[in-house]
Amino acid sequence: MTYKMFDTYKRNCTYKNDCLRLFLFLIAIVTMANHGGDLFASERSSLKIDRTLFYRQRAVPELVDNYQYAMFYANGNKVYNLKGFEIVEAPMNIRQLRLNPAGHSIATIISNGKRSTVVTYDINAQKHRLAQVKAFVNPQDMEYTSDSRLLVVADGRSLHFLDSRSMEPAGEIELPIVSFKLAASPKGLMAVTGDGKIIIVSTETNRIVRTIDSADSIVDILFEPTGSLLGVLTDRGILRIYDGHSFNHLYDRDVPLEASSLSFHPDGKYVAVNHHGNRIKFMNLMEPSDSISLSDAEGHVQNARFIRDERGEEYIAYNTLYSLKYIQLSGFIPNYTKLLEDELNARMAAWSKMLPFETEEEYALRVNEETKARQKKLFANEIATGLAGDLIRRADVTLGNYNPESGQLALSLSGMNDVFLVVPQDEAVNFGSASDLEFRNAVYALTPNDSFEVIYVEVFNPHTGKSYTFDNLARQKLDFLVTDDSFISLDLIRQSSREDARLQTIKEEVLSKAKVNSLLSDHTKIDVSADIISDYDEDGKRINNYRVDFTYTVEPDFSATEDFAPGKYDISDSHAAESMLNIVAKAFEDEFKQYLQPGKKVMVNLTGSADAIPILRLIGYDGRYGEFESEVCRIDGNLSSVSVYAKEGIRTNEQLAFIRAQAVKDNLLKGVPGLTDMDVSYNYNIEVSEEKGGAFRRINVSFIFVDVF
């Protein structure tokens, strides 16, 4: 953690005296300790504090926001970074602060009490104003869309959409309420609160899609990180949870009356609620008895939020008087339901594909509604059993009551359901200590509250040498799982399988030609696949998207001749990349041409990667793919931005990987001309490996055709 903070600070140094300030920062500002907060009022929770990081500040942190791990805060007319250095000095007091989720700018609402305006600043330079928008009456709140594309400003009964980089108007919508607070969903929606209502607005079509009445005053509102839930914190001590797609009310949870802020754990299973100025309550949404609170003696605790660092370590971060604190926590129970759903979707998609050389008749016998339901249950049990581990061996087992009429003997398992064994009465008396029993071949399932239950187990009694079976497999229900295959018809699955088979044929044709021309060998492997994915539209209705993926790998010893050499980025520099994109072009001339419909929406995900070889000499870039300023992308999974200019060339591996992704886009525009007539959104994924070698210099592409069936 110390190295990460040091490295982050080095990249942000601007002035000559920063070396001295860096030294003072390292010895004085950051304090690491194993205390600073106390956990109390535990019921079932196993949460514990691993350590506390203090970032002492000269000013009182008031308005707080974060970009990834780093928090920023405002005090008066100034904004400070995590190290306490002033990076913004506004002409008026700052009323609101928002960090661009791509990390390149800060948006502020500033006011002198009579007039207010929105001003953005560069996050990586001191006191560098980027843009100012004066065309507001009394802006109350603002929020970036989760993809960083727009800054949405709530101003009275109007909602304004601004381009997040140029700050030019990008739309406006009139509201039936006076807006008070905003929350952004990764699904392209914005929740707006005010006048006892919650208005759900589409940021793509600029229209109201849902209105929710709220009998209570709303204190805070927030979407769960995946957008599947909406949490609404009220002034009556209620946390109201809504479905994040349909916005139907799901359930309520009691929270302290003076709760002031809400944060979802990254896995969506827990929430943190800030209350009474010095406490944070952690609650398991699926199992309310699993809760625990943290107190901070310093007080003035505000804006508590979950944060993960680059290694995935979890913190609850918040501001107190003259400090920002990061409490590293462990012991959160994983969201097993989500893990099971994700794995189950992947397995069912693979199982549903037509096998090589499988006839239509054979496929219809293997994949039908009856076999699909049976296979889904088998997969679910297998996945749940793997997630559970050997729970019975760790459980406390006690003998329960015996029912002579039914011949059932109950065994109680701590933390799980009871197991009932059919045991003749004369054998029941021979059961000794429960600790002597052996449990074999256990099968587990998940319950709606994300707990494990035993649905099958064989119990061996060593005193008699006899075994007894508990079998609840037939009565198991999976209704609470939300899986893609539940919403995709068999006809569509079969259509996708046929097209996937044709895609494999196209791949083999292109590869064979490349091998004949000595461009590729058997050491390059190209993978193609086509799948139907169930999703939601902005109105909360289920839709079916079509995803087509193209990837490749080259064995390390052959990367130098068949793939990108160090520093190269043009597609012609890689026979493997060129062959893969030839498959793309041929596929859209043939089987997949029907999906290139003018005006239809398609998301194109472009991935460029680079290895760890440092760029010691400037790599020339002639601007052939354009020039890019703060272009939004994902770097190693995190939303960020990249700038590349012809006159400056390529200096970092992030830039090199980004230009490789741009080379793919350029190739697609030339090789798949039908794309230009569609509603296309390009998403860039940048991967920079910590290892060296051609295996980490790759490109790939996937297409998601939205609502095509």
N, C-alpha and C positions, 0 to 999 in steps of 0.2 A: 504493500500500500504506500509506503514512504517513497519508493521509486516512482510509482505512478504519479503521485502528487508532484514530485520533483520534476519529472519529465513534462507534465502538463504545464507547470509554471515556466519551465525553460522555453517552451514553444510560445508562450504569451509575453515574454520579456520584450519591452519596447525601449526603455530609457537606459542611459548610461549607468545610472546608479542602481539598476536592477540587480546587479551582482551582489552589492552590499545588502539590498533588501531581501534577496533570496537567502543570503546567509542568516540574516536576522529571522527570516521566516522559518528556516529549518530548525533554529535553536530555540525560538521563543513562541511562535504562533501555534504550532501544532503540538499538542500533548496527547500521548496515548496512555490509556489507563484501563484497568479492569473494573472500573466503577463509574459512577456518575449518574446512574439510574438504578432504581430498585424495582424488581418485579414482585407483585403481591396479588392477593385475592385469586390465586390459582384454584381452578376446580379440577379440570382434567388435563390442562395444557402441560406440555413438556418443553415449553419455550425457555430459553436461557440467554443471558447476555454473555457474549464471548469477549467483547472489548468495547471501549468507548473512545472515539476520536473527538477531540476538542479543537475547534478553529477559533481562537480568540479574536475579537474584533474591537476596533477603537470606537466604532459607531454602533448603535443599537439596531440590529437587523429587524426591519419592519415588514415590508412586502418581500416575499421570497418566492423564487422559482428556480428550477434546475434544468440543466442540459446534461443528460446522462448522469454521471456521478457528481458533477460540480454544481454547487448552489451559488446563486447570485441574490443580492438583496438591495433594496432601496432604503434610504433614510433622507428625508427632506427632499432636496433636489438632486441627490447623487445616487449612483448605483455602484456597488462594490462587488468584487469577485470573492471567491472562497478564501483567498489569501489576504483579504482586507484592503486590496488596492483599488483606488477609485478609477472607474473606467468610463463613467458618464457624469457630466455636469449639465443638468437641464436648466433652462431659463426660468422655470417655475417648479413648484413642488410636484413630486411624482405621486399620483393617486393609484396607479396600477402598473404592474410589471409583468411582461410575458417573454419567455425565451422562445425563439424560433426552434421548433423540434429538429431542424437540420443543423442547428448550432452556429449559424453565421451572423445572427443579429438579435437585438433586444428591442422589443416594442414597449413603449411607455405611454400612459395617459398622463399628461401634465396639466396643471390648473393653477390659476392665481385666485380662485374663488369666484371669479366673474366669468371667465371664459376657459375653455378646455380645448386641447388639441392632442393629436396622436403623433408621436415622433419615434422613429426607429434609429438605432445606433449600431455600429459595428461592434461585435462582441470581442474581436481580436485586436482592437486598437483602442487607445485611450482617447475619449472625448471626440470620436469621429461620428458625426451625425450623417445618416444616410438619406432620410426623407422625412417630410413633415406634411400632415394632412390637417387642414384647418376647417374642413367643411362639415363640422359636427356641432350640434347644439349643446348636448350634455352627455357625452359618452360615459356609461357606467361600468362597462366591462368589455373585454376583448379576449379572443381566443384564436390560436392558430388551428387550422385543420391538421389532422394527424399526419398528413403527407407533406405538410409545410407549404402547400400550394397557395393557400389563402390566409389572410388575417381577417377575422370576422369581428366587427365592432357593433356593440349594442348601444344604440343612441335613441332613447325615448321609445317611440313606437316603430322605429326603423331598425333594420338589421342591414349593415353595410358589408359588402364583400370587397376586399382589396387584394390585388396581386401582392404576394408577400415580399417580392424583391423590388419591384418598381413602385409599389404603393399606389398604383393607378386603380381607379374604380373597376370592379369586375362584376358588378351586379348589386341589387338592392331589393329588399322585400319589406312590405308593410306588415306590422304585427298587430294582433288584437289586444296586446298587453303593453304596458310600459316595462321594458326589459330591465332585468336586475343582474342576472348571473348567467354565464354560458358554460357549456361543457361539450367537448368534441368527442365524437366516436370515430374509431378507425374505419367504420363502415361508410364514411362520407356523410354523416349526419351531425347536426348541432342541436343540443337541447338548450332552450331559452326559458328562463323562469321569470315570473313577475305576476302580480295581481292574482295570486292564488292559482296559477296555471303553469303547466309545463308545455311549451310548444316545441315540437320536433320538426326541424327544418332540414331539407336536403341541400347540401352545399354544392351539389352537382347540377341540380335543376332549379335551384333558388325558389323552392316552393314549400309550403307547410304540408307535412305528411301525417301529422297526428297532433291532437290536443288532449292533454291529461289534466283533469281537475285535481287540485290539491286542497284539502280542507285546512291544512296547517301551513304556517309560514315556513318557507324553505331556507335553511341555514347554509347548506352546501349541496352540490349535485355533481356526480362524476360517473363516467362510464368505466366499466371493468376493462382491463388492457386489451382484450380481444373484441370488445364491443358487445359481448353476449349478454351483459347485464347493465342496468342503469341503477345506481344507488342515489336515493334522495334522503338527505338528513333534515329532519324537521325540528322545530323549536319545542315540540312536545315529547322529546326523548324517543323518537321513533326513527329507525332506519328502514325506509320503504324500498323494496327491491322489485324492479320491473324487468321483464324480458327485453333485451336490447334490440330485438328485431320487430316483434309485434307490439311491444310496449304494454302488454297485458300485465296486471299486477300479479306478482308471484307470492310474496310473503312479506311480513314485517319482522323486525328484530328490535327489541328494547335496547336503548342506549342511554347513557346519562343525560339528564335534562339540560345541562349546560354544554352539550357537545357543540363544537365550533368548526371542525373540519373533518373530512373523510378521505381515506386513501385505500385503494385496493392493492392487495398483495399481487405481485406479477402473475401468480398462478390462478388468481381469481377466487380462491377458496376462503381467504381471510380478508378482513378489513381492519384498518386502524382508525380509531375515532379519538380525536383530540378533545379533552374536556377539562373544565374547572381550572384552566390556566397552567396546570402542572402535571396533568396525567394523560396517558394515552392507553386506550383499551383496545386489545387485540381480540377479535372474535372470529370463530369458525362459522361461516354462514351456513354450512351444511349440518353442523352439530353444535347448537348453541351452548351446550354445557362446557364446550372446549373454549375457555376464555381466560384471559389474564390481563393485568394492568401494569403499566410502568409509571413510576412517579419520578419527578425531577425536582430536587430540593431547590434548585436555582429559580424555578418558576418562570413565568412569562413564556410558557411553551406555546408555540403557534405553528401552523402550517406543517404538521407532521406528515411525512410522506415516505413510502417505500422506495428505496433506491438500490440498484444492483451495480457493482463495479464490473470491470471488464473480465474478472475471473468468476463472476456469477455469485459472489458473496453478497448476502442480503443485509441491508441496514434500514433502520428507521431514522430518518434525518429530520431535524427541526431546528428552529431558532429559539434562543433564550436571550436574556439580557447579556449583551456584549459577547455572544458566542454563537457559533453554529455547531451542532452536535450530530454525530453519526454513531448510533448504537448498533453494533453488529449482533444480529440475532440468529439463533439456530433452533431447530426443534419444530419448525412448521411441518405439519403432516402434509404430504404431497396431495395434489388433486388427482386422486386415483381414477375418478370417473372420466376426467379429461384424458388422462393417459390411456385408459382403456378404449375410449371412443376413437382416439387418433390411431392407435394400433389396429383396432378392429376395422376401421375404414380402409386402412392400407391393405390388410389381409383379404378383406372381402373384395376389394378392387382387383387384386392379383388373382384370387380364386375365380372370379367371374370372367376372366379373359379366356378366349378360345385358345386351346393348346395347339402347338404345332402338329400338323397332320390330323387334327381332330375334324371329323365331318360335321356338317350341320345337324344331322340326326343324333350323333354321339354327344354333341354339345348341348342340344335340347334336353337330352336325358340327364346329363350331369348337372346342368344349371336350369332350375325351374323354381317356382315359388316354394315348393315343399323342401327341396334340397337346400335352397338358399336359407330358409328359416333354421333348418337343422344345422347347417354349417356355421351360421352366425352364432348359434348357441355354443357349439363346440369351440369355436375360436374365442368367444367371450370367456368361457370357463378356463381355457388354457391361459389366456392373458391374465385374468384375475388371479389364477393360482400362482403364476409367475411373479406378479406384483406382491402377493401376500407373503411369499416365502413360506417358511415352516412355522406358521403362527401357533399351531396346536402345541408344538414342543415348548414354546415359550409361555403358553397359557397355564394358569392355575386350574387344575381339573378337580372337581369334587363330584361325588356320587349324589344324585338327587333321589327323588321319590320313585317308588316302584308301584305300577298299577297292575294288580293281579288280574283284572278283567281283560285288559288289552295286552298284558304281558310286556309292557314297555317300561324300560329302565331309563331314567333321565340322567344325563351327564351334563354338568354345568361347566362351561368354558369361560374364563374371565375375559371380558371385552368382546365376546361373541355370543352367538345364539346357542341355546341348549341343543344337545344331540340326543335323540331317542333311539334306543336299541330294543329290538324284540328279543326278549330273553325268557326262556321257560323259568317257572318259579323255582324249580329245584336247582337251576343253575344260577339264579340270581343270588342265592344265599352264599355262593362260592366266590362272589366278587370281593376281593380284598381291598387294599388301598387303591384309590384312584391313580395315585402316582405310579403304580406298577403297570398300568394298562399301556399298551403300545398302539399308536395310531399310524395307519398305513394308507398310502394312495389317496390322501386328502385332496378334495377339489373345493375351491373357494369361488364365491361370487360376490359382487358388490351390491350393496343396498342403496336405495335412493338417497340416504344421508352420507354416502361415500364411505361406509364401513364394510368390513369383510364379514361374510358369514360362511359357515361350512355347509355345503350342499351334498357332499358325499364323503364318507370316510369309512374305512374298515378298522374295527377295534379288536385287538387281540388280547385275550386274558391269559397271561402266562401261568396262572394257578390251575386252569383247567385245560389249557391248550386249545381253546375254542375261539373262533372269530365271529364277530357280529357286524352287520353292515347298516349304516345309516345312509339312506338314498332319498334325496329330495330333488334330484335332477329334473324329474318330469314337471314339478310344480314351480320351477324357476321362471321368473318373468324378467324381460329386458325392456319393458315399456318405458322406463325412465331414461334410457339411453337415447341420445339424439345422434343417429348415424346416417351418413349419406345414403347408404343403400336402402334405407327405409323410404326414401322419396324418389328413387329412380326406378322406372318401370323396367321389366325384363326386356321388352322390345328395344329400349334405348341401350341397355347393356349389351344386347346381342349385336346391335348396329355398331356400337363402339368397338366390340371385339372383332367384327369383320374388317372394319377400317384399320384397326391396329395390325391385323394380319397382313393387310395390303401394304401398310407402312413398312413392315419388316421386309417384304418382298422388294420394295423400292430401295431400301437400304442395301440389301444384298446386291442389287443390280449396280448401284453406284460404287460400292466397295469393290466389286469384281472388276469393273472398268478401271478403277484407280490402281488396282494390283497389276492388271495387265500392262498398264503404262508405267509400272515401277514407281508410282508415287507413294504407295502405301504397302505395308506388309501385314502379316497376320498379327503383328505386335500392336497394331492400332485397333481399338474396339470402339465402335459407335453404337450408342443405345438410343432407340426411339420408342416412344409410347404414346398412346392416346387413351384418355380416360374422361368419363363424365363426372363432374363434381357438383354436388348439390349446394346451393347457396341461397341467399336472401336478396331481394331487391330492396329499394329504399322504402317501399310500402310495407315491408315485413313479409312479403309473400315468397314462398319457395320457388326458386328457379333452378334450371339446370345449365351449368356452364360446361364448355368443352375445352379440355386442356390437352395440348400436344407438346411433348417435350423432346428436345434433341440435345444429347450430351456425348462426350467422347473421352477416352483415356488412351494414353500411349505408354507402353512399358518404358521405364527410365532409360535403358540403354539405347533406345531408338528415338528419344525425344529430339536429339540434336538434328536428325535428318528428316523427321516426319512432323515435327511440331515447331512452335515458336522458339527461335534462338533468343538469348538474353537481349533485352532492349528492343526487340522487334514487335510490331503491332499490326501491320497490314495483313489482311487475310491471305494474300498471296505468299506470305512468309511461312505459312503453315499448311502442309498438305492435308493434315488431319482436319483442321478447321475448315479448309476449303471444301473438302469432301463432305463434311457434315452439312455445310450450307448448300452444297449441290443437292443433297437429299431433301433439304427444306424446299428449295426451289422446285424440284421435280414433284414433291408431294403436293404442293399447291397448284401445280399445273394439272394434276391428276385427281386423286381421291378427295383431296380436301379443298378443291376449288369452290365447292358449294358454300363453304363458310366465309368466303371473301365477299360479303354482301355490303354494298355501299350504304354508309350511314350506321351500320351496326357497330356495336362497341366491342373492341378487342384490347386486351392488355398484353403487351409484349414485354417479357422479362428478359433482360440482357445481362449476362454475367461475364465479367472480365476478371482474370486473376493474374497475380504476379508472385514470383518467389522472393526470397529474402536477399538476393544478390544486391548489394547497395549500388546506387547510381552515382558513380564517382565522376563521370563526365556527362555533361549535358547531352540529352538525347534530342536531336533535332525534330521539330514538328512544324510542318509547312501549312498547317491549318486546313488540311484537305477535308476534315470532317466538321469544320467550324471551330469557333473559339467559345469558351465556356467560362462564365463567371458565377461562382457559387451555385453550380448545377447540383440539384438535390439528387442524392443517391444513398444507397446503404453500403457502409463500409464494415465488413465483417459482421453484418447483421444489424448494425446500429445506423439510424438515420443520420446523415451527415451531408457534406457538400464538397465539391471539388471545382477548382478553377484551373483552366489550361489556356495559355495564350501562345500564339505562334512565335512572337518575339522572345518569349522567355523559355520556350521549349519544355521538355519533360524533365523534372528534377526529382520526383519521388515515385516510389512504386505504386502508390495510390493513383497518381496521374497516369502512369503507364497502363495499369489495369483498366482504368476508366476509358482511355483511348482505345484499348482493345475492344471494349464493349461498344464504343461508338463505331468502330470498324464493322462490327456485326450489323449494326443498324444501317449503315451505308450499304452494305451488301444486300440486306433485305429489301431496301427501297428499290434497288436495281433488279434483284432477282425475283421479287414477289410484288409486281406492280399493283396488284389489286389492293394492297394495304393502304395505298394513298387515298383511296376513296372511302375508307372506313373511319370510324371514330376511334382513333388509336391513342392509347396512353403508353408511353415507354417508361419502364422502371429499370433503373441501373443498380446492379449488385456488384460491389467491388470486394474482392477477396485478396488479401495479402498474407501469404504464408510466413511463418517464422522459420521455415526450412528452405534450403536451396535446391534447385534442380528443375528440369523441364516438366516434371510431374505437376508442378504448381504454376505453370504458365498455360492457362486454359481459357477457352470461351465456351459458353453454351447459351441456348435460347429456348424459351418456352412461350407458347401462345395460349391465352385463355379467352375463348370466344364466349361472350356473356349472353346468357338467355337465348340460346339458339334452337332449343327444342320446344 
